[in-house]
Amino acid sequence: PPPTRASRHITASGSMTMSRGMLTLGVLVAGLVASVSARVTRPEIRLSDAAARTLLSASDHTYKVHEKVPLYANKVGPFHNPSETYQYYDLPFCPSEGGAGYKPEDLGEVLEGDRMVGTPYDVSFRVDRDNESLCRKELNAKDLKKFRKAVKDDYYFQMYYDDLPIWGFIGKIEKILKPGQPEMRYYLFTHVHFDIAYNNDRVIEINVSTDPLRTVDITDGDSVNVEFSYSVKWKETHIPFDRRMEKYSRYSFLPQHLEIHWFSIINSCVTVLLLTGFLATILMRVLKNDFIKYSRDDEVAEEQEETGWKYIHGDVFRFPRNISLFCAVIGTGTQLFAMVLFVFMLALVGVFYPYNRGALLTACIVLYALTSGIAGYVAANNYRQMGGENWVRNVLLTGSLFCGPMFITFSFLNTVAIAYRSTAALPFGTICVILIIWGLVTFPLTVLGGIAGKNSKSEFNAPCRTTKYPREIPSLPWYRRALPQMCMAGFLPFSAIYIELYYIFASVWGHKVYTIYSILFIVFIILVIVTAFITIALTYFQLAVEDHEWWWRAVLCGGSTGLFIYGYCFYYYYARSDMSGFMQTSFFFGYMFTICYGFFLMLGNIGFRASLIFVRHIYRAIKCE
């Protein structure tokens, strides 16, 4: 993985069958975007299946001696601002002969801000080069200003050689101590050295380093003559081709990191055991006493004052307010939960290996589109069971409940990226492709699911009949209200995942590599279990004080973990990262808002479903007249 700023040495090394629906979608999208040109403003988009997204086969990576292996430059940007990336030739590097030739990009690569472009480096297979001149050029005042800013902001560059990523820094800053105020000097690296390992006719590993002694002082002056150069050294290795990507994932499996991951799991398991023990001993004992009390004969019951959860049996299954919105939340949450499970399935079978550029984003878009029918079906079916009649409005609300806020957020952030001339700004052709996927796949499947749900014959089948008029809810203390209950409900699930959150954030918003998907899946399952249990407990306490409006409360308590995760974003940004600038700040908080909103919907659905099962169970166990 890319190193910390203290190290200037950058190192790098180097099918499954999809469902028929995915293949159909891939062919559809590929046909839709075939006319998009491969320029930087309109990179070519190809949405292929998983087999095409894996590393090319060994036969495609075989080379003969002196055969030219293309070296593509990807992007440059501040090391501490991973979202703020720019095109390689935004800085006045040596141009490629015959002009910059851009490599066609896949959908996920464009979403990640990749813009592959050819470079003038001649790194032919097994050909050593010593101090090869790349170009000589005179840097004018404008060029020097760009390089000074790049060195000051700690810019790095990223390249790809035979699908292996490599990184290097643009320059360095030296502080010269002088009486009064220290002076800062900016130096531009002019020489890079490639150490490349090969096994027979294949490239296995590549290391890139800059020579700290071969620099040019660009602190002062309006014009500087610079000669850029490079050198190449080949060496033989016995590492097989199919293991060349292991070096990238090795960081995640360092002993000290594995210890922390397992500590996170043990911490989460202890939380689950404590919570389940609480439910098994306290809650079940209380329920047992309740069942005994409510099973007494009618004469004794008539003499007692009616209190407790049994006496609101005529109201507990009264459907909530705003049933269209409620059903849309449950439907969208079910879809997101199914999508996350499918993403984990792909991760566990090895699709998302390190630096498989854009594979995760591509999978999320495709799976979200293909699972949209689940949202339509669940929302419309629940809406029909609750007596709703305007199912068209319900389907439209379901289709826009998550996509709407996400589109608004994306529109703002893409405008910011365009203003910064960053590669994070999506080209118009890519935006059209995503909109076409939504219009031809996501929305139609939502409507079809809604029609199927509307015509479903399933019924709600409440264990107790609902009275005509709602029972008055007694006045409750402040800690029984929604906001304090959400704080209590979200804290325990968040405490079960917060250790793992740091590694995820460092991977998504940094340059770390996260590959231990099995541990992440275990943590996710624990998160779901803890959310379900704590929501059940709070639902029981709510019913015990005769508050029968538990439907929305279960959703809010279950989804409150998303609010805690968003709160953790502020801690991570200010205390654990070095991100700065308006663009990076807006990207971080904007897209994390969308992700946390998705978590709110997904876990809110989990909380409601767990509470519904619990409420059905306890009211079936007593006689409700």
N, C-alpha and C positions, 0 to 999 in steps of 0.2 A: 504493500500500500504506500501511497505518498507519505513522505516523512514529515516530521515537524520542521519548523523554520530553521532550527539550529543545524540541521543536517542538509548539506548541499548535494549529497550523493543520492541519486534517484535510481531505484532498481525496478526491474520488471521481468516477467517471464511468461513465459508461456509454456435415436430420434423417436422422438416419440410420435404416436399417431393421434391426431385430434378427432373430435367428433365430426360427424357429417355437417352439422350446423356451422361449426367453426370453419371448415373447409369451404363451405358455400359462401360464408361471409368473406373469407380471404379472397376467393375468386371475384366476388362482387366488388370489394374495395380495390383490388388490383386493377380491375377493369375501369373503375371510376377515375382512378388517378393516373392511368397510363399516359395521359396527355400532359401531365405536369412536368415541366422541363427541369433539368438538373442544374439550374443556376442557384446561386446562394439565396436569392430572394424567393425562388420557387424550387426547392430541392425535390427531386423525384421521390415519390413515396411508393413503397412496395410493402404490402401486408402479407407476409408469407406464413406458412405453418411452422410449427415448432422445429421441424427437421431443418428448415432453412435458417432458423435463428441460432442453432448451435454452431459451434466452430466448424469451419469447413472441414471436409474429410481429409485424411492424410494425403490422398492423391492430389488434392488441390493445393497442398502446401509443400509439394516437392519441387526442388529447384536444381538446376545444373550449375556447375562452377561458372562464374562470370555472368550468370543470368541476373538481370536487374530485378530486385525486389522493391516494390514501391514503398516509399516512406511518406505517409500522409500526416500533415499537420491538422490538428483538430480545432483547438481554441486556446485563448489566453485569458487571464483574469486574475484578480486579487486572490491570493491563497486562502484568506480567511473568509471570503465571500463566495461560496461555491455556486450560487445562482447568478452572479454577475460575471458572465463570460462574454468574450468578444471574438470576432474572427481573427485568425492568426495574422492576416495581412493588414489588420487595422494598425499594427505596428510596422514600421518601415524595415522589415527584414528583406533579405535578398530574394528577389522575385524568381519564380520558376521560369525556365526557358519555354517560350511559346505561350506564355500567359498561364494564369492559375486555372487548373482543371479540377473541377469539383466532382467528388465521388458521389454517386447516387446514395441516398439515405433511406433507411426504413422509417416507418411511422414513429416507432419508439425512440429512435436516434434523434429525429427532429424534435420530438417532445423534450428530450433531455438537453437540447441546445447544441448537438453535435453538428459541425460543418466541416467535413473532410475535404482537404484541398491538397494538391500536389506540391512537393517541395523540390528545390534544386539539388538536394543531397543525392549523391550516387553511392548507394550502399549495396553494391552487387554481392551476390552470394559467394562467400569464402574469398573475398578480395580485400586484402589489407590495404589501408591507406594511411599515410603518415603526413600530417600537416598539409592536407589538401585545401587549397584556396577555394572558397565558395563564391565570393565576390568582393570587390572593392567599391565603396560608395562614399559620397560626401553627405554627411548628415547636416541638413540646414536647421534653422532655428525651430521650424515646426516639428521636424523629426526629433530633435533633441528634447523638445518639450514633451512629446509623447513618451520617449524612453525614460525621461526623468520621472514622470508620473508613474510609469510602470515599475521602476525600481523603488520609488518611494512607497507605493502601495503593495509591494511584495508580489509582483505578478509572477505567475508560473506559465509555462506552455505545456500543452499535451499533444503528443504525436502517437501514431500507430504504425508499427512495423510488423507486417505479416500477422495482423490482428492482435498483436501484443502492445498494450499501452505503455508509454514511457512519458516521464515528466522531467522538467528542468526549470530552473529559475532564470529570469531575464538578467538580473544583476544583483548587486549587493550594496549595502550602505555601510560606510565606515565613519565612526565618530572620532574626530581629531580633537584632543584636549588642548585648549588654549586658554590663556589668562582671560578671565571674564566669562565669555560664553563659548561652549564647545561648538566646533564647526562640523557640519554634516557633508560628507563627500559621496557622490553617486558614481558607481562604477558599472559599466556595461560589459557583460561577458561576451567575448568574441570568438571563443573556441569551445566546441563540444567534442567529447570523445565517446565513441560507441564501442562497448565490449559485447560481442555477440557470441553465443554458444550454439553449436550445431551438432546434430546427430545424423550421420550419413548425409542425406539430401534434404534435411528439414531444419528449420530454425526452431530452437528450443527456448532460448533465454536471451534477453538483451538488457544491458545496463548502460545508463547514460550518466556522464559526469561533466561538469564544467570545470575549466582550468582557472583557479583563482588568481594565478599569476599573469594570465593573458586577459587583461581587462583594459578598458578605455575610460578615462575620467571624463564624464559628461556634465560635471557640476556647473562649469562656467563656459562662456563662449557662445557664439551664434553659428559656428560651423566647425565640424570635426570630421577628419578623414578616418574611416574605419575599414579594416579588412576582416571579414568573417571567414572562419576556417573550421575544419573538422578533421577527425582522424577515426579510423576503424580498425579494430583488432578482433580477429576470429579465433575461437578456440573450440576444441572438440569436447563433448560431454557424453555421458552414457545415460542421461535421463531420457526415458522414452517420450515419444510425441504426445501420447495420451495423458501424460502427467505434467505437462509443461505449465498448466494453469494452477497447479497446487500451491505454488509460491504465493499467489495472491490471497488465498484463503488461509495461509499458515498463521497470519496475525490473529485470527479469531480463535485458533486452537493453541495459543501459547498457554503454558500451565497456569500462569497467574490470572489470565482472562477466564479460562475454564473454571477455575476456583470461584471466581466472582459469579459466573453464570450459574454454577451449581448452588452457590449460596443464595442466589436470587430464587431458584426453584425451591430450595429447602424453606426459605422464608415464606414463600407463597404457600407451600404445602402446610406449614405450621398454621398459617392464617386460615386455610380451609379446614384443617382439623379442629381448631379452636371454634370456628363458626359452626361447623356441623355438630361438634360436641355441645355447643350452646343450644342449638335447635333440638338436639336429641334429648337432652336432660331437662332444660328449662321449659322450652316451648311445648314439647310433647307431654311433660308432666302437667302443665297448665291445661293443655287440651284434654288430657285424661280427666282431670278434675271437672272441667267444663262439661264433658260428655256425661259424667256421673250426675252432676247437678241438673243438667237439662233432661236427663232420663227419668227423673223422679215422677211420681204419679201426678196427675193433674191437680189434685186437691192441694198438695204441698206447693206446687208451682203457682197456683192462684193466690196463695197467701203471701208469696214473696213479691218483692218489687221487681218489675221487669227491667233487668240490666244485662249488659254483656252482648256478645256478638250474635247470640241466637235470636234476640228480639228485634234485630233489623233484617231478618230473613226476607221480609217482604220488600226490602229496598236494595239489598246488596247486589241483586242482578238487574237493577234498573240501569239502562244503558246511559252512557255518559253524554254530556253536552258536546256539541260539535262533532257528531259521529262521523261526518265525512272526513274531517281533518284527522280524527282519531284513527280511522281505518286506513287512511293514507300513510300515517306514521307507522302503523303496524305492517302494512304491506311493504313499504320502502325498507324498513328495518329487517324484515325477513329476506328481502332481495340482497341487501348488503351482507347479511350473515352468510347466505349461500355463496355469494361471490368470494368472500374471504376464505371460506372453506375450500373452494375450488383453487384459489391462488395458493393456499397451503399445500394442496395435493400436487400442484405443479412444482412447487418449491421442494417438496420432499422427494420427488423423483429426479431432481437435479436439473431442472430447466433453467433456473436462475443462478448459473455459476458466475463467479466474479467477472465483472466487466463484459457481461453479455449485454451489449449496449441496447438499452431501451426495451429489453424483453419484459420486465415487470410492468412498465407502463402500457405496453401493447397488450399484455395479458389482461390487465385491469379494464382497459377499454373494451376489449372483445367480450370478456366475461360479464361486464356490466350490461352490455347490449344483449347478450344471450340470456341473462337471468331476469331481464325486465318483465318477462311474462309472469314470473313468480309474484312480483309486486302487484301487477294488475289483478291476478287471480285472487290473492289473499285479501287485498283491499276490497274488491267488489264483492267477494263472498261474505266477508264480515259485514260490509255495508248492507247487503241484502238481509242477512240474519238480524240485523239491528233495526230493520224496518225502513231503511233508506230507499228513496224512490228515484232521486236524480243521479243515477249511476254514471251518466256521461260526465257530469261535473266531478264526481269522485275519481274517475279514471284520469281526467285531465289534471286534477290536483295531485294524484299519485305520481303521474309522469313528470311533474315539474317540482315536486317537493324537495328533491335533492339536486336535480339538474339545474333548477332555477337559481338558487344561491351560488352554485358552483359556476354557472355561466356568468353571473354578475361579477363574481370575484375574478374570474379569468379575464374578463373584458378589461377590468381596471388594471390588473397586473400586466397584461399584454401591452396595454397602452403605455405603461411605465417603461417596459422593456424596449418598446419601439422608440420612445423618447431618448433612452440611453444608447440606442443602436446596438443592443445586446443580441447575442444569438439565442437568448432565452425567449425572444419574441417569435411567435409562431408565424410562418409565412402564410399568405392568404390561401394558397392551395391546400395547406394542411388543415386550416380552419374549415375550409369547404368540405374536406374529406370527413372530418369529425361530425360536422353538421349533417352530412349525407348519411353517415352511419346512424346518427340519432333519428333522422327522418325516415329512413328506409328499414331500419332494424329495431332500434330501441322503442320508439313510439308505437309502431304497428304491433310488436309483441306485447306491449303494455295493454293496448286496446283488445287484442285477442285474448289475453289473460283475463281482462275485465269482463269480456263477454262470457267466457267460460265460467268465471266466478258468479256472474249474475244468474246464469242458467243452472247453477249447481243446486242439487236437491237437499243438501245438508242443512240441518237446523241447529239452533243454539242449544236447545234442551237444557234449560236451567233447572236445577234440583228443586227450587222453590218458586212458587208463583209470586209475581210482583204486584204489590198493591197499587190501587189507582192513584193515590196521593202520596207524595214522598214524606217520610218521617222527618221531623225537625232534628237537626244535628245540634247536640248540646254545645255550649261554649267550652272551648278547649284552651289549655295554657299555650303560651307562645311556642314552646318546643315541640308541640304536636302539629304545627303548621307545616306547609309544604317546604319552605326554604330551609329551616333547621333539619327537617327529615332528609332533604337532598344532601345536605352536608354530611350527615351521618352515613347515608347510603353510599356516597361516592368515595369516602375515605378508605374503607377497607379494601375494595377492589383496586383502588389506585395504589395502596401500600403493597399489594401483591405483585405489582408490575413495575414499580418506579425504578428499581435497579436496572431492569432490562431496557427501560426507556432510554437511559443515557446512551447505550450502545446503538440503539436504533436511530436516535437523533444524530449521533456522531457519524453514522453511515449515510443518512439521508441528507443532513445539512453539514457534512464535513467530508473528509477524504479517507475515513476508515472503511474497512470492508467487513460486512456482516454476512456470514455464511452458515451459522449454526441454526438452521431453520427448525430442526427437531426440538431444540430447547425453546425456541420462540413459540412453536405450536403447543408445547406443554404449558407454557405461561398463558397462552391464549385460552386454553381449555380451563385452566384455573381461574382466569378472569371471568369466564362465563359462569362457572359454578358459584364463585363468591357473589357475583352480581345477583344470580337467581336466589341464593340463600338469604342474603341480607334484605332483598326486596320482599321475600316471603315473611320474614320476621317483622319488618315494619308494617306490612299489610295487616298482619294479625293484631299488632298493637293498635293500629288504626281502627279495625273493626271492634276491638275490645272496648273502646270508648264510644261506640255507637256512631262512628263516622263512616257512613256507607259510600261516600264518594271516593272510592279507592282506584278507579280505572285510570284516570289521568295521573294520580299520585304514583301508581306503580310504574308508569312510563317515565315520569320525571325522576323518581328515585333510581330506577335502573340506568337511565341515561346520564345521571349526574357525574359518572366517572369521566365522561367526555369533557365536562367543565373542569375537572381536576387536571386532566391532561393539558388542557389549554392554559391553565394556571402554571403548570410546570414549564410551558413554553417560555414564559417571562423569566423564570428562574434560569433556564438553560441559556437564553439569549444574553442576559446580563451577567451571569456568574460563571458559565461554563464554556462560553464561546467568545471569539473575537470578531464577530460579525459587526459590520457598521455600514452606514450609508442608507439613503432612502430606498433604493431599489432592493437591496438585500433584506432590509427590515420589512418592507411591504410584502416581499415574496414570502418571507418566513412566516409572518403572522397571518397573511392572507391565505396561503395554502394550508397552514396548520389549522386555521379556522374551519376550512372545508373538511379536513380530515376529522377534526374533533366533532364537527356537526354530524358526520357520518357515524362516528362512534356513538354519539348521543342517540341517533335513531336506532342503530343496531342493538345496543345494550338496553335501550328503552323497550324494544320489542321483547328482548329476553326477560326483562323484569316483569312485564305484563303477562307473558305466557306462563311464567313460573307462578305468579300470584293467582292467575285464573285456575290453574290446576289445583293449587292449594285450597282456594275458596270453594271450588266444586267439591273437593274431597271432604272438607269439614262439614259442609251443609248437607251432603248426602248421608253423613254419619248420624244425623239427628232427625227427629220427626218434625217436619215443617208443615203446619196446617194453614 
